[in-house]
Amino acid sequence: MPEPKQQKHAEGSAYGRPEQHPDFELIEVGPGTPCGELMRRYWQPVAVSAAVTDRPQYVKILGEELIIFRDKKGRPGLLYPRCMHRGTTLFYGHVSEEGIACCYHGWLFDVEGHCLRQPCEPDGGRNLEVARQPWYPLEERYGIVFAYMGPPERKPILPRYDILEDLRPDEEMRADKGAFGATGDSSLEVAPYSWLHMNDNVMDPFHVQVLHSTFSTVQFVPQFALMPKVDFFATENGVCYSAKRKLDDGREYDRISSWIMPNIMCVPNPIDIDQVKANRVTWSLPVDDSHFTMVTASRMPKNAPPLGGVRFNGKLWGQMTEQEKQDTPGDFEAQFGQGPMGMHSEEHLASSDRGIIMQRRMLRAQIRVVAEGGDPIGVTLDPGQALVKLRSGNFYSGTSATA
């Protein structure tokens, strides 16, 4: 018998619904995919500097499994993990001042993949110059190791961010890596869903009023329970929103958040809303198509305690039962509930989603630029253009975004 024809019922029955699918153009991040090639044109944060040592570690970014290590001269290296000689993993390699030696036959590679020694070959290797372990260039800034995984001839300048520059004597830079739950408790190293879920979340100011403030309990501050008047606007390299609230004391509170191409967020402090300028930059880092993590650089007072998660009934997010998470869901629960990659074909975006629509349009436009051989916005070869200015902050009547 023929398959029943799928149809949409006027009464809204779920029977016969068409098959739904993710937005693969924005979800897929592996080599050769549209969004993957866009991501590879930007420096991506692959590790926290302090965590990169002379013990090799596996890392996975943009669907690629790699090995990261630091040689005993202090230089970080990011190499393809399978030794070019016979294919065993460099995870079991030994690190020296010169680089990393494979455990199987001792081939030694420096942090740029040059083969320096082949112990089992005559004269330690007579054609070393033609042997090169696949590698990616790295640079360190803000306590983070950044990797450039795109075409070598198009490698841009590593950006600087104005809110992270010119630390005062009483400040220090802190770097963190790990996907977090709804409460800021970094108990998940990797979240089991797409980077796009978190990326969309950045330009969604209305969920702050519902999810974080009025649905179950106050997760940040009581002021967020006020419904904001929101304006979304494009910048030279991303999208911002301004969410204004009239407070009981008569002041107008304007919360400005920024999204920077292709996967950077700059969100003001959600707990201490008297802190004016934002003090952190976060990357929503795709691990693969259905997993992501976050890397954050923050300027902090030197004596400030480590950032801790919000507690509900004395418990951090990682300590809560599934029933407790049902009662007080946050970002993780809402995003995890969208599925590993989301079914974007069944979305019904509305006027409150204008920021997300702007983000996705910008991503698609820059995907086309890259596919046509151009350079996407926000990348430059000019060191004089490396500084990125961010408007994010908590602003009140009498203050401004330039304060």
C-alpha positions as a Markdown table, in Angstrom:
| # | Residue | x | y | z |
|---|---|---|---|---|
| 1 | Met | 0.0 | 0.0 | 0.0 |
| 2 | Pro | 1.2 | 3.5 | -0.7 |
| 3 | Glu | 2.5 | 5.6 | 2.2 |
| 4 | Pro | -0.2 | 8.0 | 3.7 |
| 5 | Lys | 0.2 | 11.5 | 2.4 |
| 6 | Gln | 1.4 | 13.9 | 5.1 |
| 7 | Gln | -1.0 | 16.8 | 5.6 |
| 8 | Lys | -1.6 | 19.7 | 8.0 |
| 9 | His | -4.9 | 19.4 | 9.9 |
| 10 | Ala | -6.9 | 22.6 | 10.5 |
| 11 | Glu | -7.5 | 21.4 | 14.1 |
| 12 | Gly | -3.8 | 21.3 | 14.7 |
| 13 | Ser | -3.4 | 17.5 | 15.0 |
| 14 | Ala | 0.2 | 16.2 | 15.2 |
| 15 | Tyr | -0.8 | 13.4 | 12.9 |
| 16 | Gly | 0.8 | 13.7 | 9.5 |
| 17 | Arg | 3.3 | 16.4 | 10.4 |
| 18 | Pro | 6.1 | 16.8 | 7.8 |
| 19 | Glu | 9.6 | 15.6 | 8.7 |
| 20 | Gln | 11.5 | 18.4 | 10.4 |
| 21 | His | 15.2 | 19.2 | 10.2 |
| 22 | Pro | 18.0 | 21.4 | 11.6 |
| 23 | Asp | 19.4 | 24.4 | 9.9 |
| 24 | Phe | 22.4 | 22.5 | 8.6 |
| 25 | Glu | 23.9 | 25.6 | 7.0 |
| 26 | Leu | 24.5 | 27.2 | 10.4 |
| 27 | Ile | 24.8 | 24.0 | 12.5 |
| 28 | Glu | 27.5 | 22.0 | 10.7 |
| 29 | Val | 31.0 | 23.2 | 11.5 |
| 30 | Gly | 33.4 | 20.5 | 10.1 |
| 31 | Pro | 35.9 | 21.2 | 7.4 |
| 32 | Gly | 34.3 | 22.1 | 4.1 |
| 33 | Thr | 30.9 | 23.0 | 5.5 |
| 34 | Pro | 29.6 | 26.5 | 4.9 |
| 35 | Cys | 29.6 | 27.6 | 8.6 |
| 36 | Gly | 32.7 | 25.5 | 9.3 |
| 37 | Glu | 34.7 | 27.4 | 6.7 |
| 38 | Leu | 33.4 | 30.7 | 8.1 |
| 39 | Met | 34.5 | 29.8 | 11.6 |
| 40 | Arg | 37.9 | 28.9 | 10.3 |
| 41 | Arg | 38.5 | 32.4 | 9.1 |
| 42 | Tyr | 38.5 | 33.7 | 12.7 |
| 43 | Trp | 40.9 | 32.9 | 15.6 |
| 44 | Gln | 39.1 | 30.4 | 17.9 |
| 45 | Pro | 40.0 | 29.8 | 21.6 |
| 46 | Val | 41.2 | 26.2 | 21.9 |
| 47 | Ala | 42.4 | 26.1 | 25.5 |
| 48 | Val | 43.2 | 28.1 | 28.6 |
| 49 | Ser | 46.9 | 28.9 | 28.6 |
| 50 | Ala | 47.5 | 27.6 | 32.2 |
| 51 | Ala | 46.0 | 24.2 | 31.2 |
| 52 | Val | 48.4 | 23.6 | 28.3 |
| 53 | Thr | 51.5 | 21.8 | 29.7 |
| 54 | Asp | 54.2 | 19.4 | 28.5 |
| 55 | Arg | 51.7 | 16.6 | 28.9 |
| 56 | Pro | 49.8 | 16.1 | 25.6 |
| 57 | Gln | 46.1 | 16.5 | 25.6 |
| 58 | Tyr | 43.3 | 15.7 | 23.2 |
| 59 | Val | 41.2 | 18.7 | 22.1 |
| 60 | Lys | 38.3 | 18.8 | 19.7 |
| 61 | Ile | 37.2 | 21.9 | 17.9 |
| 62 | Leu | 35.1 | 22.5 | 14.8 |
| 63 | Gly | 34.7 | 18.7 | 14.4 |
| 64 | Glu | 38.5 | 18.1 | 14.3 |
| 65 | Glu | 40.3 | 16.0 | 16.9 |
| 66 | Leu | 43.8 | 17.4 | 17.7 |
| 67 | Ile | 46.6 | 17.2 | 20.2 |
| 68 | Ile | 47.7 | 20.3 | 22.1 |
| 69 | Phe | 50.9 | 20.5 | 24.2 |
| 70 | Arg | 53.5 | 23.0 | 25.3 |
| 71 | Asp | 57.2 | 22.3 | 24.6 |
| 72 | Lys | 59.7 | 22.8 | 27.4 |
| 73 | Lys | 60.7 | 26.2 | 25.9 |
| 74 | Gly | 57.1 | 27.3 | 26.7 |
| 75 | Arg | 55.8 | 27.2 | 23.1 |
| 76 | Pro | 52.3 | 25.8 | 22.6 |
| 77 | Gly | 51.6 | 23.4 | 19.7 |
| 78 | Leu | 48.5 | 22.1 | 18.0 |
| 79 | Leu | 49.0 | 19.1 | 15.8 |
| 80 | Tyr | 47.0 | 16.5 | 14.0 |
| 81 | Pro | 47.0 | 13.6 | 16.4 |
| 82 | Arg | 48.0 | 10.7 | 14.1 |
| 83 | Cys | 51.8 | 10.5 | 13.5 |
| 84 | Met | 52.5 | 11.0 | 9.8 |
| 85 | His | 54.9 | 8.0 | 10.0 |
| 86 | Arg | 52.7 | 5.0 | 10.9 |
| 87 | Gly | 49.6 | 6.7 | 12.3 |
| 88 | Thr | 49.7 | 6.1 | 16.0 |
| 89 | Thr | 48.5 | 8.9 | 18.3 |
| 90 | Leu | 50.8 | 11.6 | 19.6 |
| 91 | Phe | 48.8 | 11.5 | 22.8 |
| 92 | Tyr | 51.5 | 9.0 | 24.1 |
| 93 | Gly | 54.3 | 11.1 | 22.8 |
| 94 | His | 57.0 | 12.6 | 25.0 |
| 95 | Val | 57.6 | 16.4 | 25.1 |
| 96 | Ser | 61.1 | 18.0 | 25.1 |
| 97 | Glu | 62.5 | 21.4 | 24.6 |
| 98 | Glu | 62.3 | 20.8 | 20.8 |
| 99 | Gly | 58.8 | 19.4 | 20.5 |
| 100 | Ile | 57.0 | 16.1 | 20.8 |
| 101 | Ala | 58.4 | 12.7 | 19.9 |
| 102 | Cys | 56.1 | 9.8 | 18.8 |
| 103 | Cys | 56.1 | 6.8 | 21.1 |
| 104 | Tyr | 56.3 | 4.3 | 18.3 |
| 105 | His | 59.5 | 5.2 | 16.4 |
| 106 | Gly | 60.6 | 8.4 | 18.0 |
| 107 | Trp | 59.9 | 10.8 | 15.1 |
| 108 | Leu | 60.2 | 14.3 | 16.6 |
| 109 | Phe | 58.0 | 17.2 | 15.6 |
| 110 | Asp | 58.2 | 20.9 | 16.7 |
| 111 | Val | 55.2 | 23.0 | 17.4 |
| 112 | Glu | 54.9 | 23.9 | 13.7 |
| 113 | Gly | 55.0 | 20.3 | 12.6 |
| 114 | His | 58.5 | 20.3 | 11.2 |
| 115 | Cys | 60.1 | 16.8 | 11.6 |
| 116 | Leu | 63.4 | 17.3 | 13.4 |
| 117 | Arg | 64.5 | 13.7 | 13.9 |
| 118 | Gln | 63.8 | 10.2 | 12.7 |
| 119 | Pro | 65.9 | 7.9 | 15.0 |
| 120 | Cys | 65.4 | 4.7 | 13.0 |
| 121 | Glu | 66.5 | 6.3 | 9.7 |
| 122 | Pro | 70.1 | 6.6 | 8.4 |
| 123 | Asp | 71.7 | 9.8 | 9.8 |
| 124 | Gly | 68.6 | 10.5 | 11.9 |
| 125 | Gly | 66.6 | 11.1 | 8.7 |
| 126 | Arg | 68.1 | 12.4 | 5.4 |
| 127 | Asn | 65.0 | 14.1 | 4.1 |
| 128 | Leu | 63.5 | 15.7 | 7.1 |
| 129 | Glu | 62.6 | 18.9 | 5.2 |
| 130 | Val | 59.8 | 17.0 | 3.3 |
| 131 | Ala | 58.2 | 15.6 | 6.4 |
| 132 | Arg | 55.6 | 17.8 | 8.1 |
| 133 | Gln | 53.0 | 16.8 | 10.7 |
| 134 | Pro | 49.8 | 18.7 | 10.0 |
| 135 | Trp | 49.5 | 21.7 | 12.4 |
| 136 | Tyr | 47.7 | 24.9 | 13.2 |
| 137 | Pro | 49.2 | 28.2 | 14.3 |
| 138 | Leu | 48.6 | 29.4 | 17.8 |
| 139 | Glu | 48.8 | 32.7 | 19.7 |
| 140 | Glu | 48.2 | 33.5 | 23.3 |
| 141 | Arg | 46.3 | 36.5 | 24.7 |
| 142 | Tyr | 44.2 | 37.1 | 27.8 |
| 143 | Gly | 45.3 | 33.8 | 29.3 |
| 144 | Ile | 43.8 | 31.9 | 26.3 |
| 145 | Val | 45.5 | 29.9 | 23.5 |
| 146 | Phe | 43.9 | 30.8 | 20.2 |
| 147 | Ala | 44.1 | 28.7 | 17.1 |
| 148 | Tyr | 43.7 | 29.8 | 13.4 |
| 149 | Met | 42.4 | 26.8 | 11.4 |
| 150 | Gly | 41.7 | 28.5 | 8.1 |
| 151 | Pro | 43.7 | 29.1 | 4.9 |
| 152 | Pro | 47.3 | 30.1 | 5.8 |
| 153 | Glu | 47.4 | 32.9 | 3.3 |
| 154 | Arg | 44.3 | 34.5 | 4.8 |
| 155 | Lys | 45.4 | 34.4 | 8.5 |
| 156 | Pro | 44.2 | 37.6 | 10.2 |
| 157 | Ile | 45.6 | 39.6 | 13.1 |
| 158 | Leu | 44.5 | 38.2 | 16.5 |
| 159 | Pro | 41.9 | 40.8 | 17.7 |
| 160 | Arg | 42.1 | 42.8 | 20.9 |
| 161 | Tyr | 39.0 | 43.8 | 22.9 |
| 162 | Asp | 38.9 | 47.2 | 24.5 |
| 163 | Ile | 37.3 | 46.1 | 27.8 |
| 164 | Leu | 40.1 | 43.6 | 28.4 |
| 165 | Glu | 42.9 | 46.0 | 27.7 |
| 166 | Asp | 45.0 | 48.3 | 30.0 |
| 167 | Leu | 44.5 | 46.4 | 33.3 |
| 168 | Arg | 44.9 | 48.5 | 36.4 |
| 169 | Pro | 47.6 | 47.5 | 39.0 |
| 170 | Asp | 44.8 | 46.0 | 41.2 |
| 171 | Glu | 43.3 | 43.9 | 38.4 |
| 172 | Glu | 44.2 | 40.6 | 36.7 |
| 173 | Met | 43.0 | 38.6 | 33.7 |
| 174 | Arg | 41.2 | 35.3 | 34.3 |
| 175 | Ala | 40.4 | 32.7 | 31.7 |
| 176 | Asp | 37.9 | 29.8 | 32.0 |
| 177 | Lys | 36.8 | 27.0 | 29.8 |
| 178 | Gly | 33.7 | 24.9 | 30.2 |
| 179 | Ala | 30.0 | 24.8 | 29.3 |
| 180 | Phe | 27.8 | 26.1 | 32.1 |
| 181 | Gly | 24.4 | 25.3 | 33.3 |
| 182 | Ala | 21.6 | 27.7 | 34.0 |
| 183 | Thr | 23.2 | 28.9 | 37.2 |
| 184 | Gly | 26.7 | 29.5 | 36.1 |
| 185 | Asp | 28.0 | 26.3 | 37.7 |
| 186 | Ser | 30.8 | 25.1 | 35.4 |
| 187 | Ser | 30.2 | 21.5 | 36.0 |
| 188 | Leu | 29.9 | 20.5 | 32.4 |
| 189 | Glu | 33.1 | 20.6 | 30.3 |
| 190 | Val | 31.1 | 20.2 | 27.1 |
| 191 | Ala | 27.3 | 20.7 | 26.5 |
| 192 | Pro | 25.5 | 18.0 | 24.5 |
| 193 | Tyr | 24.0 | 20.4 | 22.0 |
| 194 | Ser | 24.8 | 22.8 | 19.1 |
| 195 | Trp | 26.8 | 26.0 | 19.5 |
| 196 | Leu | 23.9 | 27.8 | 17.8 |
| 197 | His | 21.6 | 27.3 | 20.8 |
| 198 | Met | 23.8 | 29.4 | 23.0 |
| 199 | Asn | 24.6 | 31.8 | 20.1 |
| 200 | Asp | 20.9 | 32.5 | 19.6 |
| 201 | Asn | 20.5 | 33.0 | 23.4 |
| 202 | Val | 22.9 | 36.0 | 23.3 |
| 203 | Met | 20.4 | 38.2 | 21.4 |
| 204 | Asp | 17.3 | 37.0 | 23.2 |
| 205 | Pro | 16.7 | 39.6 | 26.0 |
| 206 | Phe | 13.1 | 38.6 | 26.6 |
| 207 | His | 14.0 | 35.2 | 28.0 |
| 208 | Val | 15.8 | 37.0 | 30.9 |
| 209 | Gln | 12.4 | 38.4 | 32.0 |
| 210 | Val | 10.7 | 35.0 | 31.8 |
| 211 | Leu | 13.2 | 32.1 | 32.3 |
| 212 | His | 15.5 | 33.9 | 34.7 |
| 213 | Ser | 13.1 | 36.1 | 36.6 |
| 214 | Thr | 9.4 | 35.2 | 36.7 |
| 215 | Phe | 8.9 | 31.6 | 35.5 |
| 216 | Ser | 10.1 | 29.9 | 38.7 |
| 217 | Thr | 12.4 | 32.1 | 40.8 |
| 218 | Val | 14.7 | 35.0 | 40.6 |
| 219 | Gln | 18.0 | 33.6 | 39.2 |
| 220 | Phe | 19.9 | 36.9 | 38.8 |
| 221 | Val | 18.4 | 40.1 | 40.2 |
| 222 | Pro | 14.7 | 41.2 | 40.9 |
| 223 | Gln | 15.0 | 44.1 | 38.4 |
| 224 | Phe | 15.0 | 41.7 | 35.5 |
| 225 | Ala | 11.4 | 40.8 | 36.3 |
| 226 | Leu | 10.4 | 44.1 | 34.6 |
| 227 | Met | 9.5 | 43.6 | 31.0 |
| 228 | Pro | 12.1 | 45.6 | 29.0 |
| 229 | Lys | 11.7 | 47.9 | 26.0 |
| 230 | Val | 14.2 | 46.5 | 23.5 |
| 231 | Asp | 15.9 | 47.9 | 20.5 |
| 232 | Phe | 18.1 | 45.7 | 18.3 |
| 233 | Phe | 20.8 | 47.3 | 16.1 |
| 234 | Ala | 23.6 | 46.2 | 13.8 |
| 235 | Thr | 27.2 | 47.1 | 14.4 |
| 236 | Glu | 30.2 | 47.0 | 12.1 |
| 237 | Asn | 30.9 | 43.4 | 13.1 |
| 238 | Gly | 27.8 | 42.1 | 14.9 |
| 239 | Val | 24.5 | 42.9 | 16.6 |
| 240 | Cys | 23.6 | 44.6 | 19.9 |
| 241 | Tyr | 20.5 | 45.0 | 21.9 |
| 242 | Ser | 19.5 | 47.7 | 24.3 |
| 243 | Ala | 17.0 | 46.6 | 27.0 |
| 244 | Lys | 15.6 | 49.5 | 28.9 |
| 245 | Arg | 13.7 | 49.2 | 32.2 |
| 246 | Lys | 12.1 | 51.9 | 34.4 |
| 247 | Leu | 13.1 | 51.2 | 38.0 |
| 248 | Asp | 11.2 | 51.9 | 41.1 |
| 249 | Asp | 13.7 | 54.6 | 42.2 |
| 250 | Gly | 12.9 | 56.6 | 39.0 |
| 251 | Arg | 16.1 | 55.7 | 37.1 |
| 252 | Glu | 16.1 | 54.2 | 33.7 |
| 253 | Tyr | 18.3 | 51.1 | 33.5 |
| 254 | Asp | 19.7 | 50.3 | 30.0 |
| 255 | Arg | 21.3 | 46.9 | 29.6 |
| 256 | Ile | 23.4 | 46.6 | 26.4 |
| 257 | Ser | 24.6 | 43.2 | 25.3 |
| 258 | Ser | 26.8 | 42.5 | 22.2 |
| 259 | Trp | 27.2 | 39.7 | 19.8 |
| 260 | Ile | 30.4 | 39.7 | 17.6 |
| 261 | Met | 30.8 | 37.7 | 14.5 |
| 262 | Pro | 30.8 | 34.7 | 14.4 |
| 263 | Asn | 30.5 | 33.3 | 17.9 |
| 264 | Ile | 31.5 | 35.9 | 20.5 |
| 265 | Met | 29.3 | 37.4 | 23.2 |
| 266 | Cys | 29.9 | 40.3 | 25.6 |
| 267 | Val | 27.2 | 40.2 | 28.3 |
| 268 | Pro | 27.1 | 42.7 | 31.2 |
| 269 | Asn | 27.3 | 41.4 | 34.8 |
| 270 | Pro | 23.9 | 39.9 | 35.6 |
| 271 | Ile | 24.4 | 39.8 | 39.4 |
| 272 | Asp | 26.1 | 43.2 | 40.1 |
| 273 | Ile | 24.1 | 45.4 | 37.8 |
| 274 | Asp | 25.8 | 48.5 | 39.3 |
| 275 | Gln | 28.9 | 47.4 | 37.5 |
| 276 | Val | 28.8 | 49.6 | 34.4 |
| 277 | Lys | 31.1 | 48.4 | 31.7 |
| 278 | Ala | 31.1 | 44.7 | 30.9 |
| 279 | Asn | 34.3 | 43.0 | 32.0 |
| 280 | Arg | 34.2 | 39.7 | 30.1 |
| 281 | Val | 34.3 | 38.3 | 26.6 |
| 282 | Thr | 33.0 | 34.7 | 25.9 |
| 283 | Trp | 33.3 | 32.5 | 22.8 |
| 284 | Ser | 30.5 | 29.9 | 22.1 |
| 285 | Leu | 33.0 | 27.3 | 20.8 |
| 286 | Pro | 31.7 | 24.6 | 18.5 |
| 287 | Val | 33.2 | 21.2 | 19.4 |
| 288 | Asp | 31.3 | 19.5 | 16.6 |
| 289 | Asp | 27.8 | 19.7 | 15.1 |
| 290 | Ser | 26.1 | 18.7 | 18.3 |
| 291 | His | 28.4 | 19.8 | 21.1 |
| 292 | Phe | 29.9 | 23.1 | 22.3 |
| 293 | Thr | 31.8 | 24.6 | 25.1 |
| 294 | Met | 32.5 | 28.2 | 26.3 |
| 295 | Val | 35.8 | 30.0 | 26.8 |
| 296 | Thr | 35.7 | 33.3 | 28.7 |
| 297 | Ala | 38.3 | 36.0 | 29.4 |
| 298 | Ser | 37.5 | 38.3 | 32.3 |
| 299 | Arg | 39.2 | 41.3 | 33.9 |
| 300 | Met | 38.8 | 40.9 | 37.7 |
| 301 | Pro | 40.1 | 42.5 | 40.9 |
| 302 | Lys | 43.2 | 40.5 | 42.1 |
| 303 | Asn | 41.6 | 39.5 | 45.4 |
| 304 | Ala | 38.2 | 38.6 | 43.9 |
| 305 | Pro | 37.0 | 35.1 | 44.8 |
| 306 | Pro | 36.5 | 32.6 | 42.0 |
| 307 | Leu | 33.2 | 32.9 | 40.2 |
| 308 | Gly | 30.7 | 30.6 | 41.7 |
| 309 | Gly | 27.3 | 29.4 | 40.5 |
| 310 | Val | 24.0 | 30.7 | 41.8 |
| 311 | Arg | 22.6 | 28.4 | 44.5 |
| 312 | Phe | 18.9 | 27.2 | 44.7 |
| 313 | Asn | 18.0 | 26.0 | 48.1 |
| 314 | Gly | 21.7 | 25.7 | 48.9 |
| 315 | Lys | 22.6 | 23.7 | 45.8 |
| 316 | Leu | 24.6 | 24.4 | 42.7 |
| 317 | Trp | 23.2 | 23.3 | 39.4 |
| 318 | Gly | 25.4 | 20.2 | 39.2 |
| 319 | Gln | 24.1 | 19.1 | 42.6 |
| 320 | Met | 20.4 | 19.4 | 41.7 |
| 321 | Thr | 18.1 | 16.5 | 40.9 |
| 322 | Glu | 16.2 | 16.3 | 37.6 |
| 323 | Gln | 13.0 | 17.2 | 39.5 |
| 324 | Glu | 14.6 | 20.3 | 41.0 |
| 325 | Lys | 15.8 | 21.3 | 37.5 |
| 326 | Gln | 12.2 | 20.9 | 36.3 |
| 327 | Asp | 11.1 | 23.3 | 39.0 |
| 328 | Thr | 13.7 | 25.9 | 38.4 |
| 329 | Pro | 14.9 | 25.5 | 34.8 |
| 330 | Gly | 17.6 | 27.8 | 33.4 |
| 331 | Asp | 19.6 | 28.3 | 30.2 |
| 332 | Phe | 20.9 | 24.7 | 30.1 |
| 333 | Glu | 17.5 | 23.1 | 30.5 |
| 334 | Ala | 15.9 | 25.4 | 27.9 |
| 335 | Gln | 18.7 | 24.9 | 25.4 |
| 336 | Phe | 19.1 | 21.2 | 26.0 |
| 337 | Gly | 15.4 | 20.9 | 25.5 |
| 338 | Gln | 15.8 | 22.1 | 21.9 |
| 339 | Gly | 17.7 | 18.9 | 21.1 |
| 340 | Pro | 21.3 | 18.2 | 20.0 |
| 341 | Met | 20.9 | 20.3 | 16.9 |
| 342 | Gly | 17.4 | 21.7 | 17.1 |
| 343 | Met | 14.6 | 21.4 | 14.6 |
| 344 | His | 14.8 | 24.8 | 13.0 |
| 345 | Ser | 12.3 | 24.1 | 10.3 |
| 346 | Glu | 9.5 | 24.0 | 12.8 |
| 347 | Glu | 10.4 | 27.3 | 14.5 |
| 348 | His | 7.9 | 30.2 | 14.5 |
| 349 | Leu | 10.1 | 33.2 | 15.0 |
| 350 | Ala | 8.3 | 36.4 | 16.2 |
| 351 | Ser | 9.0 | 40.1 | 16.7 |
| 352 | Ser | 10.8 | 39.4 | 20.0 |
| 353 | Asp | 13.3 | 37.2 | 18.0 |
| 354 | Arg | 14.5 | 40.1 | 15.8 |
| 355 | Gly | 18.0 | 40.0 | 17.3 |
| 356 | Ile | 18.3 | 36.3 | 16.4 |
| 357 | Ile | 17.0 | 36.9 | 12.9 |
| 358 | Met | 19.6 | 39.6 | 12.5 |
| 359 | Gln | 22.4 | 37.3 | 13.7 |
| 360 | Arg | 21.5 | 34.5 | 11.4 |
| 361 | Arg | 21.1 | 36.8 | 8.4 |
| 362 | Met | 24.6 | 38.2 | 9.1 |
| 363 | Leu | 26.1 | 34.7 | 9.5 |
| 364 | Arg | 24.5 | 33.6 | 6.2 |
| 365 | Ala | 25.7 | 36.7 | 4.4 |
| 366 | Gln | 29.3 | 36.2 | 5.6 |
| 367 | Ile | 29.1 | 32.5 | 4.7 |
| 368 | Arg | 28.4 | 33.6 | 1.1 |
| 369 | Val | 31.3 | 36.1 | 1.3 |
| 370 | Val | 33.7 | 33.3 | 2.3 |
| 371 | Ala | 32.3 | 30.9 | -0.3 |
| 372 | Glu | 32.9 | 33.5 | -3.0 |
| 373 | Gly | 36.5 | 34.0 | -2.0 |
| 374 | Gly | 36.2 | 37.1 | 0.2 |
| 375 | Asp | 37.2 | 38.0 | 3.7 |
| 376 | Pro | 34.3 | 38.1 | 6.3 |
| 377 | Ile | 33.7 | 41.1 | 8.5 |
| 378 | Gly | 35.7 | 41.4 | 11.6 |
| 379 | Val | 39.0 | 40.0 | 10.2 |
| 380 | Thr | 41.9 | 42.2 | 9.3 |
| 381 | Leu | 45.5 | 41.9 | 8.3 |
| 382 | Asp | 46.2 | 45.4 | 9.6 |
| 383 | Pro | 47.5 | 45.5 | 13.2 |
| 384 | Gly | 46.2 | 49.0 | 13.5 |
| 385 | Gln | 42.7 | 47.7 | 13.0 |
| 386 | Ala | 42.9 | 44.9 | 15.6 |
| 387 | Leu | 41.1 | 46.6 | 18.5 |
| 388 | Val | 37.4 | 45.7 | 18.8 |
| 389 | Lys | 35.3 | 48.2 | 20.8 |
| 390 | Leu | 32.4 | 46.8 | 22.8 |
| 391 | Arg | 29.4 | 48.7 | 24.0 |
| 392 | Ser | 28.2 | 46.2 | 26.5 |
| 393 | Gly | 27.3 | 47.3 | 30.0 |
| 394 | Asn | 24.7 | 48.3 | 32.7 |
| 395 | Phe | 23.9 | 51.9 | 32.1 |
| 396 | Tyr | 21.6 | 54.3 | 34.1 |
| 397 | Ser | 20.2 | 57.7 | 33.6 |
| 398 | Gly | 23.1 | 60.1 | 33.6 |
| 399 | Thr | 25.6 | 57.5 | 32.2 |
| 400 | Ser | 26.3 | 56.5 | 28.7 |
| 401 | Ala | 27.6 | 53.5 | 26.7 |
| 402 | Thr | 30.8 | 55.5 | 26.2 |
| 403 | Ala | 31.4 | 55.9 | 29.9 |
